[in-house]
Amino acid sequence: MKRSLRKPGWDYAQTCHYLITICLARRSEPFGIIRDGQMILNDLGEVALDRWLATPQFFPHVSLLEHVIMPDHMHAVIKFHRVDNYVNSGSGTFSAQRNTLGAVIRSYKGTVTSRLQPSFPTFKWQDRYDDQILLTSYAVDRACAYVKANPKTP
């Protein structure tokens, strides 16, 4: 069984900023290339970008702060705004699954995959994703700077 990468006890539906990284299963370069420190998206990369930019349409409690689609992964800094949509299981209160970071990532990966697999049948994301919880404005600023500079970093 795979060990969860999520922080134990953390409510991933609460108001907070996150730095997320989502990688492809095979470290190929289907989204484009980096040339002179700039990411040049191909058609597949444009789909990945378009689907990311559409995220707030489906998850209005999510704000996109910074993002970059790289040749084989993507980084984004997002802000979650608390949604008071909770389910009480009797043993405690849990946030509705639709309003969590995991739901946003699953939706993004699913829509990109469904759009790309007809023309790129070997397209596949890694099963997991990485998130960093950003608790201070300094951490948010540093994460945004990291994402912006990522194509320039060798």
Secondary structure as a PSIPRED ss2 file (coil, helix, strand):
# PSIPRED VFORMAT (PSIPRED V4.0)

   1 M C   1.000  0.000  0.000
   2 K C   1.000  0.000  0.000
   3 R C   1.000  0.000  0.000
   4 S C   1.000  0.000  0.000
   5 L C   1.000  0.000  0.000
   6 R C   1.000  0.000  0.000
   7 K C   1.000  0.000  0.000
   8 P C   1.000  0.000  0.000
   9 G C   1.000  0.000  0.000
  10 W C   1.000  0.000  0.000
  11 D C   1.000  0.000  0.000
  12 Y C   1.000  0.000  0.000
  13 A C   1.000  0.000  0.000
  14 Q C   1.000  0.000  0.000
  15 T C   1.000  0.000  0.000
  16 C E   0.000  0.000  1.000
  17 H E   0.000  0.000  1.000
  18 Y E   0.000  0.000  1.000
  19 L E   0.000  0.000  1.000
  20 I E   0.000  0.000  1.000
  21 T E   0.000  0.000  1.000
  22 I E   0.000  0.000  1.000
  23 C E   0.000  0.000  1.000
  24 L E   0.000  0.000  1.000
  25 A C   1.000  0.000  0.000
  26 R C   1.000  0.000  0.000
  27 R C   1.000  0.000  0.000
  28 S C   1.000  0.000  0.000
  29 E C   1.000  0.000  0.000
  30 P C   1.000  0.000  0.000
  31 F C   1.000  0.000  0.000
  32 G E   0.000  0.000  1.000
  33 I E   0.000  0.000  1.000
  34 I E   0.000  0.000  1.000
  35 R E   0.000  0.000  1.000
  36 D C   1.000  0.000  0.000
  37 G C   1.000  0.000  0.000
  38 Q E   0.000  0.000  1.000
  39 M E   0.000  0.000  1.000
  40 I E   0.000  0.000  1.000
  41 L E   0.000  0.000  1.000
  42 N C   1.000  0.000  0.000
  43 D H   0.000  1.000  0.000
  44 L H   0.000  1.000  0.000
  45 G H   0.000  1.000  0.000
  46 E H   0.000  1.000  0.000
  47 V H   0.000  1.000  0.000
  48 A H   0.000  1.000  0.000
  49 L H   0.000  1.000  0.000
  50 D H   0.000  1.000  0.000
  51 R H   0.000  1.000  0.000
  52 W H   0.000  1.000  0.000
  53 L H   0.000  1.000  0.000
  54 A C   1.000  0.000  0.000
  55 T H   0.000  1.000  0.000
  56 P H   0.000  1.000  0.000
  57 Q H   0.000  1.000  0.000
  58 F H   0.000  1.000  0.000
  59 F C   1.000  0.000  0.000
  60 P C   1.000  0.000  0.000
  61 H C   1.000  0.000  0.000
  62 V E   0.000  0.000  1.000
  63 S E   0.000  0.000  1.000
  64 L E   0.000  0.000  1.000
  65 L E   0.000  0.000  1.000
  66 E E   0.000  0.000  1.000
  67 H E   0.000  0.000  1.000
  68 V E   0.000  0.000  1.000
  69 I E   0.000  0.000  1.000
  70 M C   1.000  0.000  0.000
  71 P C   1.000  0.000  0.000
  72 D C   1.000  0.000  0.000
  73 H E   0.000  0.000  1.000
  74 M E   0.000  0.000  1.000
  75 H E   0.000  0.000  1.000
  76 A E   0.000  0.000  1.000
  77 V E   0.000  0.000  1.000
  78 I E   0.000  0.000  1.000
  79 K E   0.000  0.000  1.000
  80 F E   0.000  0.000  1.000
  81 H C   1.000  0.000  0.000
  82 R C   1.000  0.000  0.000
  83 V C   1.000  0.000  0.000
  84 D C   1.000  0.000  0.000
  85 N C   1.000  0.000  0.000
  86 Y E   0.000  0.000  1.000
  87 V E   0.000  0.000  1.000
  88 N E   0.000  0.000  1.000
  89 S C   1.000  0.000  0.000
  90 G C   1.000  0.000  0.000
  91 S C   1.000  0.000  0.000
  92 G C   1.000  0.000  0.000
  93 T E   0.000  0.000  1.000
  94 F E   0.000  0.000  1.000
  95 S E   0.000  0.000  1.000
  96 A C   1.000  0.000  0.000
  97 Q H   0.000  1.000  0.000
  98 R H   0.000  1.000  0.000
  99 N H   0.000  1.000  0.000
 100 T C   1.000  0.000  0.000
 101 L H   0.000  1.000  0.000
 102 G H   0.000  1.000  0.000
 103 A H   0.000  1.000  0.000
 104 V H   0.000  1.000  0.000
 105 I H   0.000  1.000  0.000
 106 R H   0.000  1.000  0.000
 107 S H   0.000  1.000  0.000
 108 Y H   0.000  1.000  0.000
 109 K H   0.000  1.000  0.000
 110 G H   0.000  1.000  0.000
 111 T H   0.000  1.000  0.000
 112 V H   0.000  1.000  0.000
 113 T H   0.000  1.000  0.000
 114 S H   0.000  1.000  0.000
 115 R H   0.000  1.000  0.000
 116 L H   0.000  1.000  0.000
 117 Q C   1.000  0.000  0.000
 118 P C   1.000  0.000  0.000
 119 S C   1.000  0.000  0.000
 120 F C   1.000  0.000  0.000
 121 P C   1.000  0.000  0.000
 122 T C   1.000  0.000  0.000
 123 F C   1.000  0.000  0.000
 124 K C   1.000  0.000  0.000
 125 W E   0.000  0.000  1.000
 126 Q C   1.000  0.000  0.000
 127 D C   1.000  0.000  0.000
 128 R C   1.000  0.000  0.000
 129 Y C   1.000  0.000  0.000
 130 D E   0.000  0.000  1.000
 131 D E   0.000  0.000  1.000
 132 Q E   0.000  0.000  1.000
 133 I E   0.000  0.000  1.000
 134 L E   0.000  0.000  1.000
 135 L C   1.000  0.000  0.000
 136 T C   1.000  0.000  0.000
 137 S H   0.000  1.000  0.000
 138 Y H   0.000  1.000  0.000
 139 A H   0.000  1.000  0.000
 140 V H   0.000  1.000  0.000
 141 D H   0.000  1.000  0.000
 142 R H   0.000  1.000  0.000
 143 A H   0.000  1.000  0.000
 144 C H   0.000  1.000  0.000
 145 A H   0.000  1.000  0.000
 146 Y H   0.000  1.000  0.000
 147 V H   0.000  1.000  0.000
 148 K H   0.000  1.000  0.000
 149 A H   0.000  1.000  0.000
 150 N H   0.000  1.000  0.000
 151 P H   0.000  1.000  0.000
 152 K H   0.000  1.000  0.000
 153 T C   1.000  0.000  0.000
 154 P C   1.000  0.000  0.000
